[in-house]
Amino acid sequence: MDGRNRNHSVGVSLSECVSLIEKFGLTNVLNLDGGGSTELIWHNKIINVVSENGVERPLPYCFTFK
């Protein structure tokens, strides 16, 4: 879920996030900081709206799943 950005998304509260997790029956979930350097990449494409006016920040670490 993208965070709060008046031009794109109102974000979700933690309780709203839990409700969505339960609604979709998810069993493995990570709640990350979601700060300005957060990116969600799927098949080598950024699929969330990057903060900082769309400018990608260098990322010092990442999670990968297979």
N, C-alpha and C positions, 0 to 999 in steps of 0.2 A: 504494500500500500504506500502510495506516495504520501509524504507529509504535508503539512499546511503550507499552502502557497495560494495567495488570493487570486492568482490568474489561472490556477490549475486544479487545486484540490483543497478540501477543508480538512483532510486527514481523518484520523479516527482516534478515539480515546482508547485506553487500555481495555476498558470494559466492552466497548464496541468491537474491538479486535477479538476478544474472547468469544463474544457472541457469534462472530463470523467463523471462527475456528470450529466452534461447536456445530453451527449450521451446516458446514461443509464436511463434518466428520473427520477433520484432520487429526492425526495422531503424533506427528513429528513437526514441531514448530520452533522457529528461532525468533526471538524478539531482539533485534539489534538496535543500536543507538538511533540510526536514521538521520544522522547529521548531514551537513552539506556535502560531505565526501562520499555519501552512500550511493552506490550504483547497483542496479539489478541487470545483469547481463544474461541473455538467453540466446543460445546459438550465435555467439560472438556479436550480439547487437544489444546496445543499452536500451532497456524497455521501460525504465522509469524516467521521470522528468528530473534532470540533473539540476541541483541548486546552482547558485553562482551564475545566473543568467545563461544557463546551458553550457557553460565552460567546464569541461572535465578536469577534475583534480587528479594529481598523481596519487595512487593508492598504495600505502605501505604494506597492506595485507589483504587477504581475501579468503573466502570459503569456496570450495568447489565440490560439487556433488556429481556422482555418476550413478 
